[in-house]
Amino acid sequence: MLERVVYTTVFVNDQDKALDFYTNVLGLQQRIDNPTPDGPRFLTVAVKGQDFQLVLWPGTPGQGPAGTGPHPGGVHHRDGGYPEGGRGTGVTRRELRD
């Protein structure tokens, strides 16, 4: 059973601009800022007092991550199936529209 979500990925064009927006405009706190071997930083922000964090990761949804290997905070199932044991958890998928 899913008990807690710790972080999820938000794809951004520029990590510095995204950090400025999320911290100075929306008022979130910067939590982690660590470089990775492939170049992009592992950069997170969060609401003060909450454990949940947004990973500000460079890339464009649907076009792959900027770094090599999988991006942090996400698991993709290309066949549209559920992860093992995921059926019946009450998680649904829906399409988002503009």
C-alpha positions as CSV (number, residue, x, y, z in Angstrom):
1,M,0.0,0.0,0.0
2,L,1.2,3.5,-0.9
3,E,1.9,5.4,2.3
4,R,3.7,8.5,1.2
5,V,5.0,10.3,-1.9
6,V,8.4,11.9,-1.2
7,Y,9.1,13.6,-4.6
8,T,8.1,13.9,-8.2
9,T,9.7,15.5,-11.2
10,V,8.9,18.7,-12.9
11,F,10.6,19.1,-16.3
12,V,12.2,22.6,-16.7
13,N,14.0,24.4,-19.5
14,D,16.5,26.1,-17.2
15,Q,17.1,25.0,-13.6
16,D,18.3,28.4,-12.4
17,K,15.2,30.2,-13.7
18,A,12.9,27.5,-12.4
19,L,14.6,27.7,-8.9
20,D,14.1,31.5,-8.9
21,F,10.4,31.1,-9.9
22,Y,9.6,28.4,-7.4
23,T,11.4,30.1,-4.5
24,N,11.0,33.8,-5.1
25,V,7.6,33.9,-6.8
26,L,5.8,30.9,-5.3
27,G,7.6,31.0,-1.9
28,L,8.8,27.4,-1.8
29,Q,12.1,26.4,0.0
30,Q,15.1,25.1,-1.8
31,R,16.0,21.7,-0.2
32,I,18.6,19.9,-2.3
33,D,21.1,21.2,-4.9
34,N,23.6,18.5,-5.8
35,P,25.5,18.1,-9.1
36,T,25.2,14.8,-10.9
37,P,28.0,13.1,-12.9
38,D,26.1,13.8,-16.2
39,G,25.8,17.5,-15.7
40,P,22.3,18.5,-14.5
41,R,21.9,19.2,-10.8
42,F,19.6,17.2,-8.6
43,L,17.6,20.2,-7.5
44,T,14.5,20.1,-5.3
45,V,12.1,22.6,-3.8
46,A,9.3,22.1,-1.2
47,V,6.6,23.8,0.8
48,K,7.9,24.8,4.2
49,G,7.0,22.1,6.8
50,Q,6.2,19.4,4.3
51,D,8.2,16.4,3.3
52,F,7.0,16.3,-0.4
53,Q,9.5,17.8,-2.8
54,L,9.5,18.8,-6.5
55,V,12.6,17.8,-8.5
56,L,13.4,20.5,-11.0
57,W,14.9,18.4,-13.7
58,P,16.0,19.7,-17.2
59,G,14.1,18.2,-20.1
60,T,10.9,18.2,-22.1
61,P,8.1,15.7,-21.3
62,G,7.9,13.0,-24.0
63,Q,11.4,13.8,-25.4
64,G,13.5,12.1,-22.8
65,P,15.6,13.5,-20.0
66,A,18.6,15.8,-20.5
67,G,21.0,13.5,-18.6
68,T,21.8,9.9,-19.5
69,G,19.7,7.2,-17.9
70,P,16.3,7.6,-16.3
71,H,15.3,10.9,-14.7
72,P,14.8,11.0,-10.9
73,G,11.3,10.8,-9.5
74,G,9.5,8.9,-12.3
75,V,8.8,5.4,-13.4
76,H,7.5,4.9,-17.0
77,H,5.7,1.9,-18.2
78,R,5.8,2.0,-22.0
79,D,3.2,-0.7,-22.4
80,G,0.7,1.2,-20.3
81,G,0.6,-1.5,-17.7
82,Y,0.7,-1.3,-14.0
83,P,3.8,-1.9,-11.9
84,E,3.8,-5.3,-10.3
85,G,1.2,-5.3,-7.5
86,G,-0.2,-1.9,-8.7
87,R,-3.6,-3.1,-9.7
88,G,-6.5,-2.3,-7.4
89,T,-4.6,0.5,-5.6
90,G,-7.2,3.1,-6.7
91,V,-4.7,5.0,-8.9
92,T,-6.3,6.0,-12.2
93,R,-4.9,7.6,-15.3
94,R,-6.4,10.5,-17.1
95,E,-5.4,12.7,-20.0
96,L,-4.8,16.4,-19.2
97,R,-5.9,19.0,-21.7
98,D,-5.0,22.7,-22.1
